[in-house]
């Protein structure tokens, strides 16, 4: 295991145990809190898989006794959950702790609840029978006036939630689209995106709210809505042709550097947002001259501005070329795209050569 991984894993206890006041026998509490660090260091020092299995089984036996003891406090349970997460991360079964993770999410304070939710999202799958026990807790936290509790509930919903229980939380999440805090609106959009992936028929009635999210004043909320639109446009592009102008306007603002600098990456304005918008435009403009004409100018500008010598600009250029060859053709754009492919192919860098050859073969397929 590399030094970087070892340092990262060794630092995990501090991430979960920070700002915790002491109480009771300080030495005992300190010893208990440092066990994850000792476990990580012990495993990294081992030389065989057999030794690792022996150490982990000993740790799991100790954890099983601790979480089952009636004297175990919620703080101790939180620390046990962190160690159980680590054991499961290494591939060992810690299923005896699943129910305790749910209880921690239900009963703990904010920090303990956070660890409980994290453990549940890592331990369980969407069809797991124990997940139903978390529904009431999620509903309660979605109705909470505490911003942190609301965000934690939205996060776990967007990661793992039983399909049959979506109606129980859907109205609450719809309400969060109007929340005053951008982070709540953004997480609500991501939760609805999750619902669209696992049960699209249950969120069809709120497509108008997706459109409002696309025009949200916060860039993060707008960006989150693009995940939903990319998915829906892949399934039925004809139903969203009327939004082409909105997507073009957004891409113009991004390319023109109108977004906050927080979204820049190596001086490139919101590159992943650009890539997603280019993919959406490619789907909307396919075999449609009228729709394609709306995006010619912004595609030309995207090609012209993506000139920095950085890997992320190559990714933008690749998506831009693919979009140009996907939509209704325009000779000037095709010529510029071909020059871009030529630069890739003639580059001394192997990765760019591959990108050029792949672009050439994919554009050939599009034309056929």
GUVORO-49269 format. One record per residue (C-alpha): x, y, z. Coordinates in steps of 0.2 Angstrom, whole numbers, plus 5000, padded with zeros to 4 digits. Layout:
% residues N
    xx    yy    zz
     X     Y     Z
...
This chain:
% residues 368
    xx    yy    zz
  5000  5000  5000
  5007  5017  4995
  5012  5030  5008
  4998  5042  5002
  4985  5029  5004
  4991  5024  5021
  4992  5042  5027
  4974  5045  5021
  4967  5030  5030
  4977  5034  5045
  4969  5051  5045
  4951  5044  5045
  4948  5044  5063
  4951  5063  5065
  4938  5066  5051
  4925  5058  5061
  4931  5062  5079
  4935  5081  5077
  4928  5094  5089
  4922  5080  5101
  4923  5086  5119
  4930  5074  5132
  4921  5066  5147
  4924  5051  5159
  4940  5042  5159
  4950  5052  5146
  4963  5038  5143
  4950  5025  5139
  4941  5037  5127
  4957  5041  5119
  4962  5023  5117
  4945  5019  5110
  4945  5033  5097
  4963  5028  5091
  4958  5010  5087
  4954  5014  5069
  4971  5022  5066
  4980  5007  5075
  4970  4995  5064
  4975  5004  5048
  4993  5004  5053
  4992  4986  5058
  4985  4980  5042
  4998  4990  5031
  5012  4982  5041
  5006  4964  5037
  5015  4954  5024
  5002  4941  5019
  4983  4939  5016
  4981  4926  5029
  4988  4938  5042
  4976  4951  5036
  4961  4939  5038
  4966  4934  5055
  4968  4952  5061
  4951  4958  5053
  4942  4943  5060
  4948  4948  5078
  4943  4966  5075
  4925  4960  5069
  4923  4949  5084
  4928  4964  5095
  4916  4976  5086
  4901  4963  5087
  4903  4962  5105
  4904  4981  5107
  4889  4985  5096
  4878  4972  5105
  4883  4978  5123
  4869  4987  5131
  4881  4999  5139
  4888  5005  5122
  4885  5024  5119
  4880  5032  5103
  4897  5040  5102
  4905  5023  5104
  4893  5016  5091
  4898  5030  5079
  4917  5025  5081
  4912  5007  5078
  4903  5011  5062
  4919  5020  5055
  4929  5004  5059
  4915  4993  5051
  4915  5003  5036
  4934  5000  5034
  4932  4982  5037
  4919  4981  5023
  4929  4992  5012
  4943  4978  5013
  4930  4965  5008
  4925  4957  5024
  4907  4954  5030
  4901  4966  5043
  4882  4963  5041
  4879  4961  5060
  4882  4980  5061
  4869  4985  5047
  4855  4987  5059
  4865  4997  5071
  4870  5009  5057
  4851  5012  5054
  4849  5015  5073
  4863  5027  5073
  4855  5037  5059
  4839  5037  5069
  4845  5041  5086
  4861  5051  5085
  4866  5069  5086
  4871  5077  5069
  4888  5070  5069
  4882  5053  5074
  4868  5054  5062
  4880  5058  5048
  4891  5043  5051
  4875  5032  5052
  4868  5038  5035
  4886  5036  5028
  4887  5018  5034
  4869  5014  5028
  4873  5021  5010
  4889  5010  5010
  4882  4994  5018
  4865  4992  5010
  4858  4990  4992
  4842  4997  4986
  4833  4980  4988
  4839  4977  5005
  4825  4973  5017
  4833  4984  5031
  4832  4999  5021
  4813  5001  5024
  4817  5004  5042
  4826  5020  5037
  4811  5028  5028
  4803  5036  5043
  4819  5043  5048
  4822  5051  5031
  4804  5058  5031
  4807  5066  5048
  4823  5073  5043
  4816  5080  5027
  4803  5089  5037
  4816  5096  5050
  4820  5114  5051
  4839  5110  5053
  4847  5113  5037
  4861  5099  5040
  4847  5086  5043
  4838  5090  5028
  4854  5089  5017
  4859  5073  5025
  4842  5065  5021
  4842  5072  5003
  4860  5065  5001
  4855  5047  5006
  4839  5048  4995
  4850  5052  4980
  4862  5037  4984
  4850  5023  4990
  4832  5022  4992
  4818  5009  4990
  4808  5011  4974
  4792  5006  4982
  4794  5020  4995
  4797  5034  4983
  4779  5041  4985
  4782  5043  5004
  4795  5056  5001
  4792  5063  4984
  4780  5078  4989
  4793  5083  5002
  4807  5083  4989
  4797  5093  4977
  4794  5106  4990
  4813  5107  4993
  4815  5113  4975
  4808  5130  4981
  4820  5130  4996
  4829  5147  4999
  4846  5138  5001
  4855  5133  4985
  4862  5117  4992
  4845  5111  4997
  4838  5114  4979
  4853  5106  4971
  4852  5090  4982
  4833  5089  4979
  4837  5089  4960
  4849  5075  4962
  4837  5065  4972
  4824  5067  4958
  4837  5062  4946
  4839  5046  4956
  4821  5043  4956
  4820  5046  4937
  4834  5032  4935
  4825  5019  4946
  4806  5024  4943
  4804  5036  4929
  4785  5034  4928
  4784  5041  4946
  4792  5058  4942
  4784  5062  4925
  4772  5074  4932
  4785  5086  4939
  4794  5089  4922
  4789  5107  4923
  4799  5109  4939
  4814  5102  4931
  4813  5116  4918
  4812  5128  4933
  4828  5120  4940
  4836  5123  4923
  4833  5142  4925
  4838  5142  4943
  4849  5157  4948
  4862  5146  4956
  4874  5138  4944
  4875  5122  4954
  4856  5119  4953
  4856  5122  4935
  4871  5110  4932
  4862  5096  4943
  4847  5098  4932
  4857  5094  4916
  4859  5076  4922
  4841  5073  4921
  4839  5082  4904
  4853  5072  4896
  4845  5056  4902
  4828  5061  4896
  4834  5068  4879
  4843  5052  4876
  4826  5043  4878
  4816  5055  4868
  4825  5070  4860
  4809  5076  4851
  4800  5081  4867
  4814  5094  4872
  4817  5103  4855
  4810  5118  4863
  4823  5119  4876
  4837  5120  4863
  4838  5139  4864
  4840  5138  4883
  4854  5125  4882
  4863  5136  4869
  4861  5152  4880
  4869  5142  4895
  4883  5136  4884
  4887  5153  4878
  4888  5160  4895
  4899  5146  4901
  4911  5148  4886
  4911  5166  4888
  4917  5165  4906
  4901  5172  4914
  4901  5159  4928
  4909  5161  4945
  4928  5157  4944
  4924  5143  4957
  4918  5132  4942
  4934  5135  4932
  4947  5121  4931
  4965  5126  4926
  4957  5142  4919
  4945  5133  4908
  4927  5138  4912
  4916  5124  4919
  4923  5111  4907
  4912  5096  4913
  4897  5108  4911
  4903  5112  4893
  4905  5093  4889
  4887  5089  4896
  4879  5103  4886
  4888  5098  4870
  4881  5080  4872
  4864  5087  4874
  4865  5098  4859
  4872  5084  4849
  4856  5074  4853
  4844  5088  4850
  4852  5093  4833
  4853  5075  4825
  4845  5075  4808
  4836  5092  4812
  4842  5107  4802
  4831  5120  4810
  4837  5115  4828
  4855  5113  4822
  4855  5131  4815
  4852  5137  4833
  4869  5130  4839
  4881  5133  4825
  4888  5149  4832
  4891  5143  4849
  4899  5127  4843
  4911  5138  4832
  4915  5148  4848
  4918  5133  4858
  4930  5126  4845
  4939  5143  4845
  4940  5146  4864
  4946  5128  4868
  4964  5132  4864
  4973  5130  4880
  4986  5116  4881
  4977  5105  4894
  4969  5088  4894
  4952  5095  4899
  4952  5106  4884
  4956  5091  4873
  4940  5083  4881
  4930  5098  4876
  4937  5098  4858
  4933  5080  4857
  4915  5082  4862
  4913  5098  4851
  4919  5088  4836
  4908  5074  4840
  4893  5086  4841
  4897  5094  4825
  4897  5078  4816
  4881  5072  4825
  4870  5087  4820
  4864  5093  4803
  4880  5097  4794
  4887  5114  4791
  4902  5114  4779
  4912  5128  4788
  4910  5119  4805
  4915  5102  4797
  4931  5109  4790
  4936  5116  4807
  4932  5100  4815
  4942  5090  4803
  4957  5101  4806
  4955  5098  4825
  4955  5079  4822
  4971  5082  4811
  4980  5091  4825
  4976  5076  4836
  4982  5063  4824
  4998  5073  4821
  5002  5076  4839
  5017  5068  4846
  5007  5063  4861
  5000  5045  4860
  4984  5049  4870
  4980  5063  4857
  4984  5052  4843
  4972  5039  4849
  4959  5053  4852
  4961  5059  4834
  4959  5041  4827
  4944  5038  4838
  4936  5054  4833
  4939  5050  4815
  4931  5033  4816
  4916  5039  4826
  4913  5053  4814
  4914  5041  4800
  4901  5030  4808
  4890  5046  4811
  4891  5051  4793
  4886  5033  4788
